[in-house]
Amino acid sequence: MFGSQIYDSVVVSLDHDPGPDDVIYVWRAPKACEVKSAYASTSNAVAADATNYFDVALYNGAAAGTAITLISGTVGGTAGWTALLPVAFTMTTTGKNLAAGDVVTLKYNENGTGTFTHMIVQLDVQYGT
């Protein structure tokens, strides 16, 4: 009766230092859904810096994982990261709707030496939308 009101959380743990710029597989949608919200957090603090920083954004890679439809705005960047503090992604109006089999990817952009030691990405999804 209230199936459309239920959200499921998908949590992905990243524990490697990607290359300077990378696209990382996050999750494959098992059925049609909408990414209602998403968060990223790091286990280490990354100081605010104009030259040593990283940022991330979510993309709908479609079934092959290669499409680049933006799901969210970018988080992180020169503002830095506070350890263990979830940072909310700003969701787009179109890319957040996934078909069954669509792949969510995380675009990692690194400038200088700023990076994480461990990152958690959480997607809150609603199926059947």
C-alpha positions as CSV (number, residue, x, y, z in Angstrom):
1,M,0.0,0.0,0.0
2,F,2.8,2.5,0.9
3,G,5.5,0.9,-1.4
4,S,6.2,4.2,-3.1
5,Q,7.0,5.8,0.3
6,I,9.8,3.3,1.1
7,Y,13.4,4.2,0.5
8,D,16.3,1.7,0.4
9,S,19.8,2.7,1.2
10,V,22.7,1.4,-0.9
11,V,26.1,1.9,0.8
12,V,29.4,1.6,-1.0
13,S,32.8,1.6,0.6
14,L,35.8,2.9,-1.3
15,D,39.2,2.1,0.2
16,H,41.7,2.8,-2.5
17,D,43.4,5.9,-3.8
18,P,42.1,6.3,-7.4
19,G,44.3,7.8,-10.1
20,P,44.2,11.6,-10.5
21,D,40.9,11.4,-12.3
22,D,38.8,8.3,-12.4
23,V,35.3,6.9,-12.9
24,I,34.4,4.3,-10.3
25,Y,31.6,1.8,-10.5
26,V,29.2,2.3,-7.6
27,W,26.0,0.3,-8.1
28,R,23.7,-1.3,-10.7
29,A,20.0,-0.7,-10.3
30,P,18.1,-4.0,-10.1
31,K,14.9,-2.4,-11.3
32,A,13.6,1.0,-12.2
33,C,14.2,3.5,-9.4
34,E,14.9,7.1,-8.5
35,V,17.9,8.2,-6.5
36,K,16.2,10.5,-4.0
37,S,19.3,11.6,-2.1
38,A,23.0,10.7,-1.8
39,Y,25.9,11.4,0.6
40,A,29.6,11.0,0.6
41,S,31.9,11.0,3.7
42,T,35.6,10.4,4.3
43,S,37.3,8.8,7.3
44,N,40.1,11.4,7.1
45,A,39.9,15.1,7.1
46,V,41.1,16.8,3.9
47,A,42.0,20.5,4.6
48,A,40.5,23.2,2.5
49,D,43.1,24.0,-0.2
50,A,43.1,25.7,-3.6
51,T,45.7,23.3,-5.1
52,N,45.4,20.0,-3.2
53,Y,41.8,18.7,-3.2
54,F,39.4,16.3,-4.7
55,D,35.7,16.3,-5.6
56,V,33.2,13.7,-6.7
57,A,29.9,13.6,-8.6
58,L,27.4,10.9,-9.4
59,Y,26.5,9.9,-13.0
60,N,23.9,7.6,-14.6
61,G,26.2,5.4,-16.8
62,A,23.2,3.6,-18.4
63,A,23.4,-0.2,-18.9
64,A,26.9,-0.2,-20.2
65,G,28.2,2.1,-17.5
66,T,29.7,4.5,-20.1
67,A,27.0,7.2,-20.4
68,I,27.6,10.4,-18.6
69,T,24.2,11.7,-17.5
70,L,24.7,13.7,-14.3
71,I,22.8,12.5,-11.3
72,S,24.2,15.0,-8.8
73,G,26.2,18.1,-8.4
74,T,29.8,17.9,-7.2
75,V,30.8,17.7,-3.6
76,G,34.2,18.3,-1.9
77,G,36.7,20.4,-3.8
78,T,38.6,23.3,-2.5
79,A,36.3,23.5,0.6
80,G,37.9,20.3,1.9
81,W,36.3,17.4,3.8
82,T,35.5,17.0,7.5
83,A,36.2,13.4,8.7
84,L,33.1,11.3,9.2
85,L,30.7,14.1,8.2
86,P,28.3,13.1,5.4
87,V,28.1,15.7,2.7
88,A,24.8,15.7,0.7
89,F,24.9,15.7,-3.1
90,T,22.5,18.1,-4.8
91,M,20.4,15.9,-7.1
92,T,19.6,16.8,-10.7
93,T,16.0,16.7,-11.9
94,T,16.5,14.2,-14.8
95,G,19.6,12.0,-14.3
96,K,18.5,10.5,-11.0
97,N,15.8,8.3,-12.6
98,L,17.4,4.9,-13.4
99,A,16.0,2.1,-15.6
100,A,16.6,-1.5,-14.6
101,G,20.2,-2.3,-15.3
102,D,21.5,1.2,-15.3
103,V,24.9,1.7,-13.6
104,V,25.7,4.5,-11.1
105,T,29.2,5.8,-11.4
106,L,31.2,8.2,-9.3
107,K,33.5,10.6,-11.1
108,Y,36.5,11.3,-9.0
109,N,38.5,14.5,-9.8
110,E,41.8,15.0,-8.0
111,N,44.0,18.1,-8.1
112,G,47.4,17.9,-6.5
113,T,47.8,15.5,-3.6
114,G,44.4,15.8,-1.8
115,T,42.7,12.5,-1.4
116,F,40.9,10.2,0.9
117,T,42.0,7.1,2.8
118,H,38.5,5.7,3.0
119,M,35.2,7.0,1.6
120,I,31.6,5.9,2.0
121,V,28.9,6.8,-0.7
122,Q,25.3,6.3,0.3
123,L,22.4,6.3,-2.2
124,D,18.8,6.5,-1.0
125,V,16.7,5.0,-3.7
126,Q,13.0,4.6,-4.2
127,Y,11.9,1.7,-6.5
128,G,9.1,1.7,-8.9
129,T,9.4,5.3,-10.0
